[in-house]
Amino acid sequence: MDHNDSKKRERSPNFPFIGLAAAIQRARDFYDQEKRGSAAVSVIATHWGYSPKSSGLIQTVAALKSYGLMEDEGRGEARRLRLTERALRILLDNRTDS
């Protein structure tokens, strides 16, 4: 038996589709349209210039969720997304050194 067969293969860590700066810009784009409200994924797609079924849209939403900038409301056809309190604190902090 080969020694490599007995070792569990390690996965590389997951990482977000976009970087934090880009995620914050996407959150800002969402805020400019929806403020503190929520929106359907298809509406968010138009805010960000994606088609509603694009993988880029799905991956961007997942990245914002992984950074703690967006959260889900509802499921399936009723699924909507909104900015988290963390995202709002970042976007609304007008200090020059923030």
trRosetta pair geometry for C-beta under 8 A, 3 or more apart (Angstrom, degrees):
i j d omega theta_ij theta_ji phi_ij phi_ji
1 5 5.9 -106 -178 56 90 134
1 6 6.9 68 145 -42 123 107
2 5 4.8 100 71 -10 88 104
2 6 8.0 -170 96 -5 56 82
3 6 6.2 -60 -162 33 43 107
3 7 7.0 38 149 -21 70 105
4 7 5.9 -57 -152 31 41 111
14 66 7.8 -130 121 -127 117 150
16 19 7.3 141 87 -91 114 21
16 20 7.9 100 59 -64 148 59
16 23 6.9 -16 153 -62 153 135
16 62 7.3 -180 -134 112 77 82
16 63 3.7 94 -167 -132 110 91
16 66 5.1 -167 -84 71 105 137
16 67 6.5 12 -76 -43 158 96
17 56 7.7 162 163 -144 145 54
17 59 3.6 105 -73 157 162 109
17 60 6.0 -97 82 -74 134 45
17 62 6.5 85 -6 71 118 103
17 63 4.6 -107 40 -52 86 124
18 22 4.1 -103 169 93 119 130
18 23 5.5 153 95 -57 108 79
18 26 7.3 96 81 -17 157 135
18 59 7.7 119 -18 128 86 96
18 60 6.0 28 -5 -118 128 77
18 63 4.9 104 37 142 82 172
19 22 5.0 91 58 14 75 103
19 23 6.9 -135 102 -8 37 92
20 23 5.4 -56 -144 36 32 114
20 24 6.3 33 157 -20 67 102
20 67 6.2 143 -118 -120 80 138
21 24 5.8 -52 -150 34 30 110
21 25 6.6 31 150 -18 62 104
22 25 5.5 -52 -151 35 35 113
22 26 6.5 38 150 -19 66 101
23 26 5.6 -50 -149 35 34 112
23 27 6.4 37 149 -20 64 103
23 60 7.8 175 -109 -163 74 75
23 63 5.4 -133 -95 131 117 108
23 64 5.3 167 -158 -92 102 68
23 67 5.1 108 139 9 160 159
23 69 5.9 160 155 11 109 155
24 27 5.4 -49 -149 35 35 115
24 28 6.4 40 149 -22 64 102
24 69 7.2 -149 -93 -109 53 150
24 87 7.9 180 -125 -139 66 82
24 90 6.2 -105 -131 140 112 138
24 91 7.5 176 -168 -77 87 81
25 28 5.4 -50 -149 34 35 115
25 29 6.5 40 150 -21 65 101
26 29 5.5 -48 -148 33 35 114
26 30 6.5 38 150 -19 64 102
26 48 6.1 17 -138 -108 98 121
26 60 6.1 -169 -129 178 163 117
26 64 6.1 -111 94 -73 127 124
27 30 5.6 -52 -151 36 33 113
27 31 6.3 35 150 -21 66 106
27 64 6.3 149 -68 -136 93 121
27 69 4.8 -94 -82 175 135 131
27 70 7.2 -153 -103 -53 94 92
27 83 5.9 97 -158 -117 99 115
27 87 4.7 -139 -160 -157 141 120
27 90 7.3 46 99 80 150 124
27 91 6.2 -133 124 -62 110 124
28 31 5.5 -52 -145 36 33 113
28 32 6.4 41 153 -27 64 101
28 91 5.7 166 -94 -123 75 113
29 32 5.8 -47 -151 27 30 116
29 33 7.1 13 155 -5 59 107
29 47 5.5 138 141 158 103 103
29 48 6.2 107 110 -88 147 72
30 33 6.2 -74 -161 44 32 101
30 34 5.6 -30 170 30 73 116
30 39 7.3 -150 -154 26 98 133
30 44 6.5 -3 -109 -129 106 95
30 47 5.9 85 -96 135 56 158
30 48 7.9 -9 -64 -55 82 100
30 70 7.7 58 40 -91 176 116
30 83 6.2 154 104 -58 128 106
31 34 6.7 -78 -117 60 23 75
31 35 6.2 52 -165 -110 64 27
31 83 6.2 19 -77 -40 91 156
31 87 7.7 -167 -60 143 118 110
31 88 7.6 143 -108 -105 128 68
31 91 5.3 143 -35 177 169 164
33 39 7.5 18 110 -58 116 155
33 47 5.1 -115 6 -111 157 122
34 37 4.5 -120 179 66 88 94
34 38 7.0 80 -180 -86 137 2
34 39 5.1 -104 -94 -34 144 118
34 47 7.8 -49 -21 -82 105 153
34 82 7.6 -141 135 -125 137 70
34 83 7.8 155 89 -11 116 103
36 82 7.3 32 174 -167 51 115
36 83 7.1 -94 -127 52 49 107
36 88 6.8 28 -103 -100 91 136
37 82 6.8 -126 132 -117 29 105
38 73 5.3 -35 -136 29 161 141
38 80 4.0 75 148 143 121 124
38 81 6.2 168 -156 80 88 26
38 82 3.9 -62 -93 -65 85 101
39 43 4.2 -113 178 86 112 128
39 44 5.3 138 101 -55 120 83
39 47 7.5 75 107 -19 166 136
39 80 6.1 160 78 -157 16 95
39 81 6.4 -30 62 58 69 76
39 82 7.7 127 11 -83 63 60
40 43 4.8 95 59 4 78 103
40 44 7.2 -144 97 -5 42 87
40 79 7.1 95 -137 89 69 64
40 80 5.5 -59 -79 -103 48 78
41 44 5.4 -53 -148 36 37 115
41 45 6.5 50 150 -30 65 98
41 52 6.8 103 117 -156 89 84
41 57 7.1 105 177 153 99 124
41 61 6.8 -21 -128 -79 104 156
41 79 6.4 13 -21 103 109 109
41 80 7.9 -148 -31 -118 64 36
41 81 6.7 77 -79 -7 70 115
42 45 5.5 -42 -154 21 34 120
42 46 7.4 32 150 -15 60 97
42 52 4.2 1 -119 -120 80 126
43 46 6.0 -52 -161 31 38 108
43 47 6.8 41 144 -20 66 102
44 47 5.4 -51 -153 32 40 116
44 48 6.3 14 157 0 71 111
44 57 7.3 128 105 -160 99 109
44 61 7.1 81 118 -86 151 110
44 81 6.2 9 -54 50 150 125
45 48 6.3 -75 -148 50 26 95
45 49 8.0 -107 167 66 57 13
45 50 4.4 -97 -151 79 80 89
45 51 6.3 -18 -180 139 133 13
45 52 4.5 -143 11 -90 168 54
45 54 7.2 132 -137 25 116 103
45 57 5.0 -11 -105 -118 91 147
46 49 7.6 43 -165 -71 29 30
48 57 6.8 142 78 -112 132 84
48 60 6.5 169 174 108 163 161
50 54 4.6 -129 -176 47 104 135
50 56 5.4 -155 -118 87 124 104
50 57 3.8 162 125 -66 156 104
50 60 7.3 -163 -41 23 151 139
51 54 4.5 110 56 -37 82 106
51 57 7.2 -123 69 -20 46 133
52 57 7.0 -76 -151 58 22 173
53 57 7.7 121 94 45 8 132
54 57 4.6 99 68 1 90 101
54 58 7.2 -160 99 -2 52 84
55 58 5.5 -55 -149 40 40 111
55 59 5.9 36 154 -17 71 109
56 59 5.9 -58 -142 42 28 108
56 60 6.1 29 158 -22 65 109
57 60 5.8 -56 -144 36 27 109
57 61 6.4 27 157 -17 63 105
58 61 6.0 -54 -151 36 29 111
58 62 6.4 29 151 -18 63 108
59 62 5.5 -53 -146 38 33 114
59 63 6.4 38 152 -24 65 102
60 63 5.6 -49 -148 32 33 113
60 64 6.6 31 154 -16 64 102
61 64 5.9 -56 -151 37 32 108
61 65 6.4 30 152 -17 65 108
61 70 6.6 -88 -157 84 69 154
61 81 6.6 -122 -144 -81 112 163
62 65 5.7 -56 -148 39 31 112
62 66 6.2 31 153 -21 66 106
63 66 5.7 -55 -146 35 31 110
63 67 6.5 23 156 -11 65 106
64 67 5.9 -58 -147 42 32 106
64 69 4.4 -85 -168 72 82 110
64 70 4.1 45 124 5 116 116
64 87 7.8 27 -171 -90 103 137
65 68 7.6 39 -180 -75 33 24
65 69 7.4 -95 -69 52 22 68
65 70 5.2 -63 -73 73 65 90
65 71 6.9 112 -123 -93 87 40
65 72 7.5 17 -111 -33 130 87
68 84 5.8 -74 163 50 69 162
68 86 5.0 14 130 58 108 157
68 87 7.6 -168 119 -44 65 84
69 83 6.5 -41 168 -143 70 77
69 84 5.9 -153 -164 26 19 105
69 86 6.5 -103 -97 92 48 104
69 87 4.0 92 -154 -82 73 115
69 90 7.6 -50 -115 34 101 142
70 81 5.1 10 -178 -179 119 116
70 82 6.9 157 -151 80 73 30
70 83 6.1 -55 -99 -106 64 42
70 84 6.4 -140 -85 -20 11 89
70 87 6.8 44 -59 -41 53 153
71 81 7.0 158 78 -151 32 71
71 82 6.2 -24 60 62 80 79
71 84 5.2 91 -18 -77 107 94
72 75 7.7 49 163 -81 129 59
72 79 6.2 -42 -155 -153 103 96
72 80 7.6 124 -163 74 55 43
72 81 6.1 -42 -102 -99 47 72
73 79 7.3 138 78 -158 52 47
73 80 4.5 -24 67 69 104 92
73 81 7.0 177 17 -89 83 21
73 82 6.0 42 -18 -4 121 108
74 78 3.9 -111 179 120 137 93
74 79 4.9 -159 98 -96 92 35
74 80 5.5 56 34 14 120 80
75 78 6.3 29 58 63 44 93
75 79 5.5 12 -143 -71 16 92
76 79 6.1 159 54 -26 24 98
83 87 4.0 -118 -171 86 101 137
83 88 5.6 119 122 -52 123 83
83 91 7.5 -28 -172 4 155 142
84 87 4.9 105 52 4 71 98
84 88 7.2 -135 99 -1 42 87
85 88 5.6 -55 -148 39 36 112
85 89 6.3 41 153 -23 68 102
86 89 5.8 -54 -151 32 29 112
86 90 6.6 27 153 -16 63 105
87 90 5.8 -57 -152 37 32 110
87 91 6.1 21 156 -12 68 112
88 91 5.8 -58 -138 43 31 106
88 92 5.6 7 170 -2 68 119
89 92 6.5 -67 -130 48 19 95
89 93 6.2 34 163 -42 60 108
90 93 6.2 -53 -150 13 23 115
90 98 7.9 169 -150 158 55 118
93 98 4.3 -168 128 -164 121 166
94 98 7.4 92 78 21 6 140
95 98 4.3 106 66 -31 94 106
